[in-house]
Amino acid sequence: MATSTYLSNPVVTVNSVDLSDQCTAATMTHRFDQLEATAFGDTDRKYVKGLGNHELTLTLYMSYQSAETYATLSSLVGTTTTVRVQPAAPPDSATNPGFVLTGAFLAELPVLNATMGELSTVDVTFVGGVYSVDTTV
Amino acid sequence: MYKIVSPRVGTPGDTYTPVEGVNVEALLAGGFIVKSKPKTTKSDNIPENKE
C-alpha cells in the first residue's frame, strides 16, 4: 500500500528562506502542456508533450513580523525565484527527494486575508520555471 | 559578499553565497541578508612606491 502521511517533517523554502514553520500545505505539480496530435484516420485522441508548465501552491500563515511570510514574499511579487519542497528534512535521497522549481514566477500575493477569530493564511502559487529533483546530497 | 542575518536562510553571521535562481534583492529587502564589505588586508593598505 502506497501512502504518505505528513506530520511536521516537510521542508519548504522560498527564495532560500525556510518557511516550513509557516506552511500548512504544499502542492507541487510536475506538468506539461498536452498538444493534440489526433489526425484523420485516428479513432482515438492522441496527445504529445508540449512545454513544461509546473507549479507550486503553498498555504502559509500570514505574518508581518520581520523575516517571516510577508517579508519573504512581498519583494518577490512579479519576479522569479527558486522554490523547493521536500517530504522530510535533508539529506536528499531517492526516498526523500527535493523538488525544485528554478525561475518560478510569483504573479500575485494576497496581502491581507483576515477572518475574525482565525489565524490569517494566504495561498500563493509559483508558476513556470525549470523543474528538477534532487536525490543526492 | 553577503552575510546571513536570519536563521531562516542559514547560520547568522555566515557568508551567504547566492544560488542560481534566487532573488538576492528580495532577500536584502526582507532583511534576511546584508551586504558585507570584504575584509581588507595589510597588503591592501601598502602604498605603491612612486619613483
N, CA and C atoms of all chains as a GROMACS GRO file, in nm:
protein
  564
    1MET      N    1   0.085  -0.119   0.000
    1MET     CA    2   0.000   0.000   0.000
    1MET      C    3   0.088   0.124   0.000
    2ALA      N    4   0.064   0.212  -0.092
    2ALA     CA    5   0.147   0.333  -0.101
    2ALA      C    6   0.074   0.452  -0.040
    3THR      N    7   0.119   0.492   0.075
    3THR     CA    8   0.060   0.610   0.138
    3THR      C    9   0.171   0.696   0.196
    4SER      N   10   0.144   0.822   0.205
    4SER     CA   11   0.238   0.913   0.269
    4SER      C   12   0.162   0.999   0.368
    5THR      N   13   0.208   1.001   0.490
    5THR     CA   14   0.149   1.083   0.593
    5THR      C   15   0.247   1.194   0.630
    6TYR      N   16   0.198   1.316   0.621
    6TYR     CA   17   0.284   1.428   0.652
    6TYR      C   18   0.244   1.487   0.787
    7LEU      N   19   0.338   1.489   0.878
    7LEU     CA   20   0.310   1.548   1.008
    7LEU      C   21   0.383   1.682   1.017
    8SER      N   22   0.505   1.678   1.063
    8SER     CA   23   0.575   1.805   1.075
    8SER      C   24   0.707   1.806   1.000
    9ASN      N   25   0.729   1.706   0.916
    9ASN     CA   26   0.861   1.694   0.856
    9ASN      C   27   0.888   1.770   0.726
   10PRO      N   28   0.788   1.798   0.643
   10PRO     CA   29   0.821   1.859   0.515
   10PRO      C   30   0.897   1.991   0.531
   11VAL      N   31   0.985   2.014   0.435
   11VAL     CA   32   1.066   2.135   0.435
   11VAL      C   33   1.028   2.219   0.314
   12VAL      N   34   1.000   2.346   0.338
   12VAL     CA   35   0.959   2.436   0.231
   12VAL      C   36   1.051   2.558   0.232
   13THR      N   37   1.118   2.582   0.122
   13THR     CA   38   1.199   2.703   0.112
   13THR      C   39   1.154   2.784  -0.009
   14VAL      N   40   1.145   2.914   0.013
   14VAL     CA   41   1.109   3.008  -0.092
   14VAL      C   42   1.221   3.111  -0.102
   15ASN      N   43   1.285   3.115  -0.216
   15ASN     CA   44   1.396   3.210  -0.235
   15ASN      C   45   1.504   3.191  -0.126
   16SER      N   46   1.532   3.066  -0.095
   16SER     CA   47   1.632   3.027   0.006
   16SER      C   48   1.585   3.047   0.150
   17VAL      N   49   1.465   3.099   0.171
   17VAL     CA   50   1.414   3.124   0.306
   17VAL      C   51   1.330   3.004   0.350
   18ASP      N   52   1.363   2.949   0.463
   18ASP     CA   53   1.291   2.833   0.516
   18ASP      C   54   1.160   2.879   0.580
   19LEU      N   55   1.049   2.847   0.514
   19LEU     CA   56   0.917   2.886   0.565
   19LEU      C   57   0.838   2.765   0.616
   20SER      N   58   0.908   2.659   0.650
   20SER     CA   59   0.841   2.536   0.692
   20SER      C   60   0.748   2.560   0.810
   21ASP      N   61   0.790   2.644   0.904
   21ASP     CA   62   0.709   2.665   1.024
   21ASP      C   63   0.593   2.762   1.001
   22GLN      N   64   0.579   2.810   0.878
   22GLN     CA   65   0.465   2.896   0.844
   22GLN      C   66   0.371   2.826   0.746
   23CYS      N   67   0.408   2.708   0.703
   23CYS     CA   68   0.338   2.642   0.593
   23CYS      C   69   0.251   2.527   0.645
   24THR      N   70   0.128   2.520   0.594
   24THR     CA   71   0.040   2.411   0.635
   24THR      C   72   0.002   2.320   0.519
   25ALA      N   73   0.032   2.363   0.398
   25ALA     CA   74   0.000   2.277   0.283
   25ALA      C   75   0.089   2.316   0.166
   26ALA      N   76   0.132   2.216   0.091
   26ALA     CA   77   0.217   2.241  -0.025
   26ALA      C   78   0.182   2.141  -0.134
   27THR      N   79   0.163   2.191  -0.254
   27THR     CA   80   0.135   2.103  -0.367
   27THR      C   81   0.222   2.145  -0.484
   28MET      N   82   0.315   2.058  -0.523
   28MET     CA   83   0.393   2.087  -0.642
   28MET      C   84   0.346   1.994  -0.753
   29THR      N   85   0.319   2.053  -0.866
   29THR     CA   86   0.269   1.976  -0.980
   29THR      C   87   0.369   1.982  -1.094
   30HIS      N   88   0.411   1.864  -1.136
   30HIS     CA   89   0.502   1.850  -1.249
   30HIS      C   90   0.413   1.826  -1.370
   31ARG      N   91   0.407   1.923  -1.460
   31ARG     CA   92   0.306   1.915  -1.565
   31ARG      C   93   0.362   1.966  -1.698
   32PHE      N   94   0.310   1.910  -1.804
   32PHE     CA   95   0.342   1.958  -1.938
   32PHE      C   96   0.212   1.988  -2.011
   33ASP      N   97   0.218   2.088  -2.097
   33ASP     CA   98   0.103   2.115  -2.182
   33ASP      C   99   0.080   1.991  -2.269
   34GLN      N  100  -0.046   1.959  -2.290
   34GLN     CA  101  -0.077   1.847  -2.378
   34GLN      C  102  -0.121   1.902  -2.512
   35LEU      N  103  -0.050   1.861  -2.616
   35LEU     CA  104  -0.079   1.910  -2.750
   35LEU      C  105  -0.150   1.801  -2.828
   36GLU      N  106  -0.262   1.837  -2.883
   36GLU     CA  107  -0.338   1.735  -2.956
   36GLU      C  108  -0.267   1.700  -3.086
   37ALA      N  109  -0.255   1.571  -3.109
   37ALA     CA  110  -0.188   1.522  -3.229
   37ALA      C  111  -0.279   1.428  -3.308
   38THR      N  112  -0.408   1.436  -3.278
   38THR     CA  113  -0.502   1.349  -3.348
   38THR      C  114  -0.514   1.390  -3.495
   39ALA      N  115  -0.517   1.294  -3.581
   39ALA     CA  116  -0.525   1.325  -3.725
   39ALA      C  117  -0.632   1.238  -3.790
   40PHE      N  118  -0.663   1.271  -3.915
   40PHE     CA  119  -0.759   1.190  -3.990
   40PHE      C  120  -0.714   1.045  -3.988
   41GLY      N  121  -0.806   0.958  -3.973
   41GLY     CA  122  -0.773   0.815  -3.968
   41GLY      C  123  -0.766   0.764  -3.827
   42ASP      N  124  -0.746   0.855  -3.731
   42ASP     CA  125  -0.742   0.811  -3.591
   42ASP      C  126  -0.884   0.790  -3.540
   43THR      N  127  -0.898   0.696  -3.452
   43THR     CA  128  -1.029   0.675  -3.389
   43THR      C  129  -1.025   0.712  -3.241
   44ASP      N  130  -0.910   0.748  -3.193
   44ASP     CA  131  -0.895   0.794  -3.054
   44ASP      C  132  -0.807   0.919  -3.054
   45ARG      N  133  -0.826   1.001  -2.956
   45ARG     CA  134  -0.744   1.123  -2.948
   45ARG      C  135  -0.602   1.086  -2.908
   46LYS      N  136  -0.509   1.160  -2.961
   46LYS     CA  137  -0.368   1.141  -2.928
   46LYS      C  138  -0.312   1.274  -2.880
   47TYR      N  139  -0.218   1.264  -2.790
   47TYR     CA  140  -0.155   1.385  -2.738
   47TYR      C  141  -0.004   1.367  -2.735
   48VAL      N  142   0.066   1.477  -2.749
   48VAL     CA  143   0.211   1.476  -2.731
   48VAL      C  144   0.247   1.584  -2.629
   49LYS      N  145   0.365   1.570  -2.577
   49LYS     CA  146   0.411   1.661  -2.472
   49LYS      C  147   0.446   1.798  -2.530
   50GLY      N  148   0.398   1.900  -2.463
   50GLY     CA  149   0.434   2.037  -2.501
   50GLY      C  150   0.531   2.096  -2.402
   51LEU      N  151   0.518   2.223  -2.378
   51LEU     CA  152   0.609   2.290  -2.286
   51LEU      C  153   0.580   2.251  -2.142
   52GLY      N  154   0.683   2.251  -2.060
   52GLY     CA  155   0.664   2.230  -1.917
   52GLY      C  156   0.587   2.346  -1.858
   53ASN      N  157   0.496   2.317  -1.768
   53ASN     CA  158   0.412   2.421  -1.708
   53ASN      C  159   0.385   2.382  -1.563
   54HIS      N  160   0.491   2.386  -1.484
   54HIS     CA  161   0.486   2.334  -1.348
   54HIS      C  162   0.439   2.442  -1.251
   55GLU      N  163   0.395   2.399  -1.135
   55GLU     CA  164   0.356   2.500  -1.036
   55GLU      C  165   0.364   2.446  -0.895
   56LEU      N  166   0.379   2.538  -0.803
   56LEU     CA  167   0.381   2.507  -0.660
   56LEU      C  168   0.283   2.599  -0.590
   57THR      N  169   0.190   2.539  -0.517
   57THR     CA  170   0.096   2.617  -0.437
   57THR      C  171   0.122   2.592  -0.290
   58LEU      N  172   0.134   2.699  -0.214
   58LEU     CA  173   0.160   2.689  -0.070
   58LEU      C  174   0.050   2.759   0.007
   59THR      N  175   0.013   2.701   0.119
   59THR     CA  176  -0.073   2.770   0.215
   59THR      C  177   0.014   2.809   0.332
   60LEU      N  178   0.020   2.939   0.358
   60LEU     CA  179   0.111   2.991   0.460
   60LEU      C  180   0.036   3.077   0.560
   61TYR      N  181   0.075   3.066   0.686
   61TYR     CA  182   0.026   3.164   0.783
   61TYR      C  183   0.083   3.299   0.745
   62MET      N  184  -0.002   3.400   0.747
   62MET     CA  185   0.048   3.533   0.714
   62MET      C  186   0.100   3.599   0.840
   63SER      N  187   0.226   3.635   0.835
   63SER     CA  188   0.288   3.705   0.947
   63SER      C  189   0.361   3.825   0.892
   64TYR      N  190   0.340   3.938   0.956
   64TYR     CA  191   0.404   4.062   0.911
   64TYR      C  192   0.529   4.093   0.992
   65GLN      N  193   0.567   3.999   1.080
   65GLN     CA  194   0.689   4.019   1.160
   65GLN      C  195   0.811   4.013   1.068
   66SER      N  196   0.922   4.064   1.120
   66SER     CA  197   1.043   4.062   1.039
   66SER      C  198   1.084   3.918   1.012
   67ALA      N  199   1.138   3.897   0.892
   67ALA     CA  200   1.190   3.767   0.849
   67ALA      C  201   1.084   3.657   0.850
   68GLU      N  202   0.959   3.694   0.825
   68GLU     CA  203   0.856   3.592   0.816
   68GLU      C  204   0.785   3.601   0.680
   69THR      N  205   0.660   3.557   0.676
   69THR     CA  206   0.595   3.537   0.546
   69THR      C  207   0.592   3.661   0.458
   70TYR      N  208   0.540   3.770   0.513
   70TYR     CA  209   0.525   3.891   0.430
   70TYR      C  210   0.661   3.942   0.384
   71ALA      N  211   0.759   3.942   0.475
   71ALA     CA  212   0.893   3.990   0.440
   71ALA      C  213   0.954   3.903   0.331
   72THR      N  214   0.921   3.776   0.331
   72THR     CA  215   0.977   3.686   0.230
   72THR      C  216   0.913   3.708   0.094
   73LEU      N  217   0.782   3.725   0.093
   73LEU     CA  218   0.709   3.723  -0.034
   73LEU      C  219   0.688   3.859  -0.098
   74SER      N  220   0.683   3.964  -0.018
   74SER     CA  221   0.641   4.093  -0.074
   74SER      C  222   0.733   4.142  -0.185
   75SER      N  223   0.861   4.115  -0.173
   75SER     CA  224   0.955   4.162  -0.276
   75SER      C  225   0.964   4.066  -0.394
   76LEU      N  226   0.896   3.954  -0.384
   76LEU     CA  227   0.904   3.855  -0.493
   76LEU      C  228   0.790   3.868  -0.593
   77VAL      N  229   0.688   3.946  -0.558
   77VAL     CA  230   0.572   3.956  -0.649
   77VAL      C  231   0.617   4.018  -0.781
   78GLY      N  232   0.583   3.951  -0.889
   78GLY     CA  233   0.621   4.000  -1.021
   78GLY      C  234   0.762   3.963  -1.061
   79THR      N  235   0.825   3.876  -0.984
   79THR     CA  236   0.962   3.834  -1.017
   79THR      C  237   0.969   3.680  -1.017
   80THR      N  238   1.085   3.631  -1.052
   80THR     CA  239   1.107   3.487  -1.048
   80THR      C  240   1.204   3.452  -0.936
   81THR      N  241   1.190   3.330  -0.888
   81THR     CA  242   1.276   3.285  -0.780
   81THR      C  243   1.284   3.132  -0.784
   82THR      N  244   1.354   3.079  -0.686
   82THR     CA  245   1.364   2.933  -0.674
   82THR      C  246   1.285   2.888  -0.552
   83VAL      N  247   1.202   2.786  -0.571
   83VAL     CA  248   1.124   2.731  -0.460
   83VAL      C  249   1.155   2.582  -0.451
   84ARG      N  250   1.148   2.531  -0.328
   84ARG     CA  251   1.189   2.392  -0.307
   84ARG      C  252   1.101   2.330  -0.199
   85VAL      N  253   1.055   2.210  -0.222
   85VAL     CA  254   0.980   2.136  -0.121
   85VAL      C  255   1.038   1.996  -0.110
   86GLN      N  256   1.033   1.943   0.010
   86GLN     CA  257   1.090   1.811   0.035
   86GLN      C  258   1.004   1.741   0.139
   87PRO      N  259   0.977   1.614   0.119
   87PRO     CA  260   0.887   1.544   0.212
   87PRO      C  261   0.935   1.544   0.358
   88ALA      N  262   1.066   1.537   0.376
   88ALA     CA  263   1.121   1.535   0.512
   88ALA      C  264   1.251   1.613   0.513
   89ALA      N  265   1.304   1.632   0.632
   89ALA     CA  266   1.428   1.709   0.645
   89ALA      C  267   1.541   1.642   0.568
   90PRO      N  268   1.638   1.723   0.519
   90PRO     CA  269   1.752   1.666   0.447
   90PRO      C  270   1.822   1.560   0.532
   91PRO      N  271   1.902   1.474   0.473
   91PRO     CA  272   1.960   1.484   0.339
   91PRO      C  273   1.868   1.437   0.228
   92ASP      N  274   1.902   1.483   0.106
   92ASP     CA  275   1.830   1.438  -0.013
   92ASP      C  276   1.860   1.291  -0.038
   93SER      N  277   1.762   1.220  -0.087
   93SER     CA  278   1.783   1.080  -0.125
   93SER      C  279   1.670   1.041  -0.218
   94ALA      N  280   1.681   0.922  -0.272
   94ALA     CA  281   1.576   0.874  -0.361
   94ALA      C  282   1.443   0.861  -0.289
   95THR      N  283   1.448   0.836  -0.159
   95THR     CA  284   1.324   0.823  -0.082
   95THR      C  285   1.287   0.954  -0.011
   96ASN      N  286   1.370   1.055  -0.027
   96ASN     CA  287   1.339   1.187   0.028
   96ASN      C  288   1.383   1.293  -0.073
   97PRO      N  289   1.317   1.294  -0.189
   97PRO     CA  290   1.362   1.384  -0.295
   97PRO      C  291   1.326   1.529  -0.266
   98GLY      N  292   1.414   1.618  -0.310
   98GLY     CA  293   1.385   1.761  -0.304
   98GLY      C  294   1.334   1.807  -0.439
   99PHE      N  295   1.212   1.859  -0.441
   99PHE     CA  296   1.151   1.903  -0.567
   99PHE      C  297   1.174   2.054  -0.582
  100VAL      N  298   1.230   2.092  -0.694
  100VAL     CA  299   1.275   2.231  -0.711
  100VAL      C  300   1.215   2.291  -0.837
  101LEU      N  301   1.170   2.415  -0.826
  101LEU     CA  302   1.137   2.495  -0.943
  101LEU      C  303   1.233   2.613  -0.945
  102THR      N  304   1.314   2.620  -1.048
  102THR     CA  305   1.409   2.730  -1.062
  102THR      C  306   1.355   2.830  -1.163
  103GLY      N  307   1.343   2.954  -1.121
  103GLY     CA  308   1.288   3.056  -1.210
  103GLY      C  309   1.137   3.056  -1.212
  104ALA      N  310   1.076   3.019  -1.100
  104ALA     CA  311   0.929   3.018  -1.092
  104ALA      C  312   0.878   3.160  -1.067
  105PHE      N  313   0.766   3.192  -1.126
  105PHE     CA  314   0.712   3.328  -1.123
  105PHE      C  315   0.600   3.339  -1.020
  106LEU      N  316   0.608   3.445  -0.939
  106LEU     CA  317   0.501   3.474  -0.843
  106LEU      C  318   0.423   3.594  -0.896
  107ALA      N  319   0.304   3.566  -0.943
  107ALA     CA  320   0.225   3.673  -1.007
  107ALA      C  321   0.149   3.757  -0.907
  108GLU      N  322   0.108   3.698  -0.796
  108GLU     CA  323   0.025   3.774  -0.702
  108GLU      C  324   0.044   3.725  -0.560
  109LEU      N  325   0.018   3.816  -0.467
  109LEU     CA  326   0.025   3.785  -0.325
  109LEU      C  327  -0.095   3.848  -0.255
  110PRO      N  328  -0.180   3.768  -0.194
  110PRO     CA  329  -0.288   3.827  -0.114
  110PRO      C  330  -0.224   3.890   0.010
  111VAL      N  331  -0.223   4.021   0.016
  111VAL     CA  332  -0.151   4.087   0.126
  111VAL      C  333  -0.231   4.086   0.256
  112LEU      N  334  -0.360   4.061   0.246
  112LEU     CA  335  -0.442   4.052   0.368
  112LEU      C  336  -0.554   3.953   0.344
  113ASN      N  337  -0.569   3.861   0.436
  113ASN     CA  338  -0.680   3.766   0.429
  113ASN      C  339  -0.727   3.746   0.572
  114ALA      N  340  -0.812   3.835   0.616
  114ALA     CA  341  -0.848   3.840   0.757
  114ALA      C  342  -0.989   3.788   0.782
  115THR      N  343  -1.001   3.696   0.875
  115THR     CA  344  -1.130   3.648   0.921
  115THR      C  345  -1.130   3.656   1.073
  116MET      N  346  -1.233   3.711   1.127
  116MET     CA  347  -1.238   3.731   1.271
  116MET      C  348  -1.226   3.598   1.345
  117GLY      N  349  -1.138   3.595   1.441
  117GLY     CA  350  -1.124   3.477   1.524
  117GLY      C  351  -1.041   3.366   1.464
  118GLU      N  352  -0.976   3.390   1.352
  118GLU     CA  353  -0.895   3.286   1.289
  118GLU      C  354  -0.755   3.339   1.257
  119LEU      N  355  -0.659   3.248   1.259
  119LEU     CA  356  -0.526   3.285   1.214
  119LEU      C  357  -0.532   3.309   1.064
  120SER      N  358  -0.469   3.417   1.023
  120SER     CA  359  -0.471   3.452   0.882
  120SER      C  360  -0.379   3.361   0.802
  121THR      N  361  -0.430   3.310   0.691
  121THR     CA  362  -0.348   3.232   0.598
  121THR      C  363  -0.363   3.289   0.458
  122VAL      N  364  -0.262   3.264   0.376
  122VAL     CA  365  -0.271   3.303   0.236
  122VAL      C  366  -0.225   3.186   0.150
  123ASP      N  367  -0.284   3.176   0.032
  123ASP     CA  368  -0.240   3.077  -0.066
  123ASP      C  369  -0.160   3.150  -0.173
  124VAL      N  370  -0.042   3.102  -0.201
  124VAL     CA  371   0.040   3.161  -0.307
  124VAL      C  372   0.079   3.052  -0.406
  125THR      N  373   0.086   3.092  -0.531
  125THR     CA  374   0.119   2.994  -0.636
  125THR      C  375   0.235   3.045  -0.720
  126PHE      N  376   0.337   2.964  -0.728
  126PHE     CA  377   0.452   2.992  -0.814
  126PHE      C  378   0.433   2.910  -0.942
  127VAL      N  379   0.445   2.975  -1.054
  127VAL     CA  380   0.420   2.905  -1.181
  127VAL      C  381   0.544   2.912  -1.270
  128GLY      N  382   0.554   2.813  -1.355
  128GLY     CA  383   0.664   2.810  -1.450
  128GLY      C  384   0.795   2.771  -1.386
  129GLY      N  385   0.903   2.797  -1.457
  129GLY     CA  386   1.035   2.761  -1.406
  129GLY      C  387   1.076   2.622  -1.451
  130VAL      N  388   1.199   2.592  -1.421
  130VAL     CA  389   1.256   2.463  -1.459
  130VAL      C  390   1.241   2.366  -1.343
  131TYR      N  391   1.183   2.253  -1.372
  131TYR     CA  392   1.159   2.151  -1.269
  131TYR      C  393   1.278   2.058  -1.258
  132SER      N  394   1.318   2.030  -1.135
  132SER     CA  395   1.425   1.932  -1.114
  132SER      C  396   1.401   1.860  -0.982
  133VAL      N  397   1.466   1.748  -0.968
  133VAL     CA  398   1.453   1.668  -0.847
  133VAL      C  399   1.592   1.638  -0.793
  134ASP      N  400   1.614   1.674  -0.666
  134ASP     CA  401   1.742   1.645  -0.600
  134ASP      C  402   1.728   1.513  -0.524
  135THR      N  403   1.811   1.417  -0.562
  135THR     CA  404   1.806   1.289  -0.490
  135THR      C  405   1.941   1.252  -0.430
  136THR      N  406   2.039   1.338  -0.453
  136THR     CA  407   2.170   1.311  -0.395
  136THR      C  408   2.218   1.431  -0.316
  137VAL      N  409   2.297   1.405  -0.214
  137VAL     CA  410   2.345   1.513  -0.127
  137VAL      C  411   2.444   1.599  -0.204
  138MET      N  412   2.975   4.027  -0.156
  138MET     CA  413   2.973   3.949  -0.032
  138MET      C  414   2.845   3.980   0.046
  139TYR      N  415   2.782   3.876   0.093
  139TYR     CA  416   2.661   3.893   0.173
  139TYR      C  417   2.676   3.814   0.303
  140LYS      N  418   2.615   3.868   0.408
  140LYS     CA  419   2.620   3.799   0.536
  140LYS      C  420   2.477   3.762   0.577
  141ILE      N  421   2.461   3.642   0.630
  141ILE     CA  422   2.329   3.595   0.671
  141ILE      C  423   2.288   3.662   0.802
  142VAL      N  424   2.164   3.710   0.805
  142VAL     CA  425   2.109   3.773   0.925
  142VAL      C  426   2.003   3.683   0.989
  143SER      N  427   1.920   3.624   0.904
  143SER     CA  428   1.808   3.545   0.956
  143SER      C  429   1.841   3.395   0.957
  144PRO      N  430   1.807   3.327   1.066
  144PRO     CA  431   1.828   3.183   1.069
  144PRO      C  432   1.741   3.107   0.969
  145ARG      N  433   1.644   3.175   0.910
  145ARG     CA  434   1.564   3.108   0.807
  145ARG      C  435   1.644   3.084   0.679
  146VAL      N  436   1.754   3.155   0.665
  146VAL     CA  437   1.836   3.140   0.545
  146VAL      C  438   1.959   3.054   0.574
  147GLY      N  439   2.005   3.060   0.696
  147GLY     CA  440   2.124   2.983   0.734
  147GLY      C  441   2.172   3.028   0.870
  148THR      N  442   2.297   3.004   0.897
  148THR     CA  443   2.352   3.043   1.027
  148THR      C  444   2.386   3.192   1.026
  149PRO      N  445   2.324   3.270   1.114
  149PRO     CA  446   2.354   3.414   1.116
  149PRO      C  447   2.503   3.438   1.134
  150GLY      N  448   2.554   3.531   1.053
  150GLY     CA  449   2.696   3.563   1.059
  150GLY      C  450   2.776   3.495   0.950
  151ASP      N  451   2.724   3.384   0.899
  151ASP     CA  452   2.795   3.315   0.792
  151ASP      C  453   2.782   3.393   0.661
  152THR      N  454   2.872   3.367   0.572
  152THR     CA  455   2.866   3.429   0.440
  152THR      C  456   2.755   3.362   0.359
  153TYR      N  457   2.677   3.444   0.290
  153TYR     CA  458   2.573   3.389   0.205
  153TYR      C  459   2.622   3.388   0.061
  154THR      N  460   2.620   3.273   0.002
  154THR     CA  461   2.659   3.260  -0.138
  154THR      C  462   2.533   3.243  -0.222
  155PRO      N  463   2.506   3.339  -0.310
  155PRO     CA  464   2.382   3.331  -0.390
  155PRO      C  465   2.377   3.203  -0.473
  156VAL      N  466   2.259   3.145  -0.474
  156VAL     CA  467   2.235   3.024  -0.550
  156VAL      C  468   2.161   3.063  -0.678
  157GLU      N  469   2.183   2.986  -0.782
  157GLU     CA  470   2.117   3.014  -0.910
  157GLU      C  471   1.965   3.024  -0.893
  158GLY      N  472   1.910   3.130  -0.946
  158GLY     CA  473   1.766   3.146  -0.943
  158GLY      C  474   1.712   3.219  -0.822
  159VAL      N  475   1.796   3.240  -0.722
  159VAL     CA  476   1.750   3.308  -0.601
  159VAL      C  477   1.754   3.460  -0.622
  160ASN      N  478   1.649   3.525  -0.579
  160ASN     CA  479   1.636   3.669  -0.593
  160ASN      C  480   1.705   3.737  -0.474
  161VAL      N  481   1.829   3.776  -0.494
  161VAL     CA  482   1.909   3.833  -0.384
  161VAL      C  483   1.852   3.967  -0.338
  162GLU      N  484   1.801   4.045  -0.432
  162GLU     CA  485   1.745   4.175  -0.396
  162GLU      C  486   1.628   4.159  -0.299
  163ALA      N  487   1.548   4.055  -0.320
  163ALA     CA  488   1.435   4.030  -0.230
  163ALA      C  489   1.485   3.989  -0.091
  164LEU      N  490   1.592   3.912  -0.087
  164LEU     CA  491   1.649   3.873   0.043
  164LEU      C  492   1.703   3.996   0.116
  165LEU      N  493   1.765   4.087   0.042
  165LEU     CA  494   1.815   4.210   0.104
  165LEU      C  495   1.699   4.296   0.153
  166ALA      N  496   1.596   4.309   0.069
  166ALA     CA  497   1.482   4.392   0.105
  166ALA      C  498   1.409   4.336   0.226
  167GLY      N  499   1.406   4.205   0.238
  167GLY     CA  500   1.337   4.143   0.352
  167GLY      C  501   1.421   4.138   0.478
  168GLY      N  502   1.546   4.179   0.467
  168GLY     CA  503   1.633   4.180   0.585
  168GLY      C  504   1.689   4.044   0.623
  169PHE      N  505   1.687   3.951   0.528
  169PHE     CA  506   1.738   3.816   0.557
  169PHE      C  507   1.890   3.810   0.546
  170ILE      N  508   1.944   3.894   0.459
  170ILE     CA  509   2.089   3.903   0.444
  170ILE      C  510   2.127   4.051   0.435
  171VAL      N  511   2.252   4.080   0.457
  171VAL     CA  512   2.301   4.217   0.439
  171VAL      C  513   2.428   4.211   0.355
  172LYS      N  514   2.456   4.322   0.291
  172LYS     CA  515   2.581   4.331   0.218
  172LYS      C  516   2.694   4.350   0.318
  173SER      N  517   2.802   4.280   0.300
  173SER     CA  518   2.916   4.298   0.390
  173SER      C  519   3.036   4.339   0.308
  174LYS      N  520   3.114   4.429   0.366
  174LYS     CA  521   3.232   4.475   0.295
  174LYS      C  522   3.339   4.368   0.304
  175PRO      N  523   3.410   4.344   0.195
  175PRO     CA  524   3.519   4.247   0.202
  175PRO      C  525   3.627   4.296   0.296
  176LYS      N  526   3.684   4.203   0.374
  176LYS     CA  527   3.789   4.240   0.468
  176LYS      C  528   3.912   4.290   0.393
  177THR      N  529   3.971   4.398   0.446
  177THR     CA  530   4.095   4.446   0.386
  177THR      C  531   4.213   4.385   0.457
  178THR      N  532   4.314   4.357   0.384
  178THR     CA  533   4.434   4.302   0.443
  178THR      C  534   4.542   4.408   0.446
  179LYS      N  535   4.644   4.385   0.526
  179LYS     CA  536   4.751   4.483   0.536
  179LYS      C  537   4.810   4.515   0.400
  180SER      N  538   4.823   4.412   0.319
  180SER     CA  539   4.884   4.434   0.189
  180SER      C  540   4.801   4.529   0.103
  181ASP      N  541   4.666   4.533   0.133
  181ASP     CA  542   4.581   4.623   0.058
  181ASP      C  543   4.614   4.769   0.090
  182ASN      N  544   4.670   4.793   0.209
  182ASN     CA  545   4.690   4.930   0.253
  182ASN      C  546   4.831   4.983   0.226
  183ILE      N  547   4.917   4.899   0.175
  183ILE     CA  548   5.053   4.944   0.148
  183ILE      C  549   5.052   5.036   0.026
  184PRO      N  550   5.101   5.157   0.046
  184PRO     CA  551   5.101   5.249  -0.068
  184PRO      C  552   5.202   5.203  -0.173
  185GLU      N  553   5.168   5.234  -0.296
  185GLU     CA  554   5.259   5.196  -0.404
  185GLU      C  555   5.384   5.283  -0.400
  186ASN      N  556   5.495   5.223  -0.433
  186ASN     CA  557   5.619   5.300  -0.441
  186ASN      C  558   5.617   5.387  -0.566
  187LYS      N  559   5.629   5.514  -0.541
  187LYS     CA  560   5.630   5.604  -0.656
  187LYS      C  561   5.771   5.657  -0.674
  188GLU      N  562   5.820   5.647  -0.791
  188GLU     CA  563   5.955   5.696  -0.817
  188GLU      C  564   5.952   5.834  -0.878
   0.00000   0.00000   0.00000
